[in-house]
Amino acid sequence: MKKILVCIFKYHGDVLLTSPVYTALKSEYPDACIDVYLFKDTLPMLEGHPAISNFLLFDQKWRKFSFLRRIYQECKMWQKVRKEKYDAVLNLTSGDRGAIVALMSGAKVRIGIQRGGGMKQKDRFFTKVVRNTLQPRHIVERNLDLVRALQITPKEKDLVFHIPEKERENILASLPYKDFILIHPASRCHYKHWPKEKFSELIKELRKRGEKIIISGGPSKEENDFISSILEPFKEDREVVSLAGKLTLKGLGALIEQSKLLISVDSVPPHMASALKKPVLVIFGPSDDIKWGPWQNPHAKVVRLDVPCKRCDQEGCGGTWKSDCLENLDVKTVLHSVLEIIR
């Protein structure tokens, strides 16, 4: 194997959870060129990974193009992949794009993941399809199954998240205080949100104990509105500071690195904390912590309501985008878990 391409067209956390794949490939093929084809906005999740040689970027703005222009752009990328003459293509996404890229590559070895519901037409695009297991497993292990399909036994499975020194310097220079708890209360998926009133109450309890708080979040209006409502009672408190919408992804990683504890809903920051081996408490609702929970992080803890329907993986109860398992998770339970970590 001289040249290998890995395709991962998913969101930020999913992309970071593929990082052990490149480590395993490089360990087996130290002289190989290992490239990754991914969405442009998820590049920071893997940028700086020591095992990756090059990145091919799919710009999500292309989706707004006319049909013909979009197909033209895709064809240009297929031609680019074809010219590289990869020996193997590993597709870590079950969607169509990675399957087509694998076929168009002309690689002799093309490995993909079983598509939902069993064999699908595009499974024929691969020389080998890795089947889903019946027992629940972490997504990292599922990703590594494609490495195992190359007769490689992965040894090093830690997540890798590189933080440039400049980002560390910027965060250190901008920190209002050094001893702080970082709270990331929002997710792209609202059904993963713990109610804003409960986050506010948790912050009040932590402030009573003298803890300084920094809030992080994405740049979207929905996240900013959600975070603003959480912070409404703390307008005059100088030791509750929001950096929501002000950080790059690498900067967020540097902030997590400086925190004494990260408290987060199921989103990308807990995966960063696991890569950095930082203390983290993850509040889980309907999503499956066996698949998506903290990975190989001895300082991580999950808190969730123990109900019969836990890990349902539904977008809220009855498709409402509101999850009873989060609505009914009380502050006392979360606070107890926080104190267990920071004591």
N, C-alpha and C positions, 0 to 999 in steps of 0.2 A: 504494500500500500504506500504510494507516493503522494497521492492527493485525495483528500476526503472532504466532502461537503456535507454539512449538517443544516437542515431546514427547521426553523422554529418560528412559525407565524402565530404567536399568541401574545398575551398581555405580559406586563413587566415581571410580576411574580413568577409566572410560568417560565419565562425566559431565564431568570436567575436559577431556577430549580433544574435547569439543564447543565449548569456549570460543571458538575462532576463528570459529565460525558466527555468533555474535551480533555480533562485531566487523564481519564482512563485511556482515551485514544492515543494521546501523546506518550503515555507511559509504555504502551505496546509498540507504537511506531514513532520513536523519538525524532526521526529525520523527516517525517511526513509533514506536508503542508495541510493544515486543518482550517478550512474556511467555514463561515457561518452565514446563512442567508436568513434575514430577519426583518421585521418592521423597523423603519428608521428611528421611530421614537423610543424603541426599546433598546437601542444600541448601548446606552450607559450601563445597562445591567451586566453586559459582558465585556465592555471596553476595558482593556488592560489585562484581560485574562492571559496568563503567560503561555498557555497552550494553543491559543488561537492566532493564526497567521493573518487572515484577511476577513473583511466583512463585505457581504453583498447586501444592499439595502433596498427594501421595498417601501416607497413613500406612500403613506395612506392617503395623501392628497390625490393620488392617481385615481382613487375610487370616484372622485368628483368629475373626472374627465368623461367625455362622450364615450359610447361603447367602442367605436372604432379606434379612438385615440388610446383608450385603456388597453385594448388588445394589442395595439402597436407597441405600447410601452412594455407589456408583458413579453411580447415576442423578442424585443431587444434584450431583455434579461435572460430569456431562454437561450438565445444565441451566445450571450456572454458566458453562461454556464457551460454550454456545449463546447466552446472553444477551450475551456480550461482542461478538458479531458480528464475528468475525475475518475479515479478507480472505484470509488464507492460513494453513494449518497445515502444518508440516514435522514429520514423524515420523521421528526418528533411531533408532527401535527397531523391530526386525522382528517383535516379538510382537503379540498381539491387542489389548492395551489401547490402544496408540497409534493403531492402525488404527480402532478403534471411536470413540475421541475425535475423530479427524479427520472421520469420517462424521457424527457427532452435532453437530459444530460448525456445519455448514451453510455452511462457507467455500467460496467458488467455486474456490479453488486449494488442492488437497490433495496433498502430495507425500510419497511414502514410499519405503522401501528394499525391494528385491526380497527376498522371503522364500525361505528355503533350498529348493533343488530346482526353482526356476523359478516360474512363475505359480501363485499360490494363490488361493483363493476371496476372501480379504480384500484382495487387490491391487485388486479392483474398487472398494474404498472410496476409492481415490485417483484424482485426475485425471491424475496422472503418477507412474510408478514408475521409480526410478533403478536400473538394472541393475548387478549385480556385475561387476567387470572380471575378465578371465582372469589378468592379470598381478598379482602381489602388490603392494599399495600400503599406505601407512600409513593407519590408521583415520581420522586427521585429514582426509586427502584424500577418503576415502570420505564422511565427514560433509559436507565442503564441496561434494560433488557435488549435494546437495540445494539449495544456494545457487546453484550453476551452472544448475540446472534453472529458476531464475527469471531466467535470462539475465544473471546477475551474475558478473563475473570477480573472485574474491577476491584482494586485494592483500596485506593484512596477515594472516599466518597464525600468529602467535605465540600460545602458550597464555597464558591470563590467570588468575592466582590471587591474589586480594586478601587481604592480611593486615592486620587492624586494628591500629592503633598500640598499643592496650592489650595485645594479645597479644605484640607485640614487647617491650614493657616488662616483662610478666610473665616471659617467657623469659629476658631479660637479667638480671632480678633473681634467678632461680632457678638459673642456670648454675653448676655447680661449678668450671668453668674455661672460658676462652674459646677456646683453641687446641685443637680436638678433631676427631676423625673420628667421624661418626655412622654407626651400623650398624643397619639395619632388616632382620633376618634371616627374618622370617616373612611369610606371605601367607595370605589366606583359603583358598587352594587348596594343600593340603599337597604335591601333586605338583610344586610350584614351589620347594620347600625344598631348599637345599643342606644336607647332613648336619650335625647339630649339632656333631659331633666336629671337623669341618673348620672350622666357624666359630670354635670354641674355639682351634684351632691357629693360625688366621689372627690372632686377637686376641693370642695369645702372641707371634707374630712382630712384630706392630706395637708391642707394649709393649716388646720388646727394642730397638726403634728409637726409643723415647722418646715414642711417640704416646699421647695421652690418648684414651679411648674413652667414648662415650655410646651406649647401646642404646635404641632406640625400638620400639614394637609396639602392637598393639591391645589392647582390654580383655578379650578372650575367654580362657577358662581354657586352651584348647588352645595359644594363642600364648604365654600366660604360662608354661605348663609347658615349652614348647619353649625359650623364652628362659632360663628358670631353669636348665635343663640345660646350656645353652651357658656360662652364667656360673658354674657350679659351681666351676671351678678358680680363680676370681678373687674369692672371698669376702673375702679380706683385702687386696685391691688397691683403694685409694681412688681410683685414677685409671681405674677401669672402673665406670661408673655406669649403672644402668638407670632409664629414665623410662617404661618400657613400661606402658601402661594408665593413665598419669597425664596424658596430653596430649589437648587437643581437636585437631580436624583443622587448625584455624587455628594452634594452638600448635605442632603438628608442622611446619607450613610455616615458622613463625618460627624453629624450631630448625634446620631445614635451611638457612635463610638465614644462620644464624650459624656453621654448620659449615665446615671447610676441605674436607671431602669427605663425600659420602654413599655408603655401600656398601649395596646393597639387592638382594633378589631381585625378580622381576617382580611389582610391586604398585603401589599408588598413589604412594608417595613419589618414585620417579624422575620421574613426570610433574610433580609439584610442583617438583622440582629443575629440570626443563626450563623450566617457566614462570618460575622465578626466575633462570635462567641460572647455576645453581650446579654445581660439579664433582660428577659422579655416576658410579659404576661399577655397572652392573646385571648380576647373575648370571642368565643365562637357561638354562632347561632345555628342555622340549618346546614352550613357547609361541613364537610367531613374532615375532622382534624386528623384522622388516621391517614388520609391522603395528602392533606394540605397543611398539617400542623408544623411546628418548629422541627427542624431536621438536624440531628446530631449536635444539639446544643444543650449541654448539661445545666445551663442557667435559665432554661425556658420552662414555662408553666402554662397550661391551658385551663381556662375556667369556662364552664358551660352549665346550663340547666340540664339535670339528668331526667329526661322525659322519654317515654317509649318511642317517640318519633324522631329522636335526635339523629343527626347525620342524614337527614332526608334529602339534602341537596336540592330543595325546591326554592323557587324565587318567592319566598314568603308563604305564609299559610294560605292555601287556596289560590295561589298566584297573585296575592294582594301586595307583594313587596313589603309586607310587615310580618315579622316573625314572632309568634307568641313566646318562643323559647328565649328570645332576647327581651321582649317586653316584660316578661315575668322574672327575669334574672335580677335579684335585688342587690343593692349597693353593698350591704353588709358582707355578702359572699365574695364580691370582687375585692373589697377592701381587705378582707381576711387573707386572700391570696397575695395581695400586694405586700402586706406586712410580713408574710412568710418569706418573701424574697429579700426584702430590704433590711430585715432585722439583723 
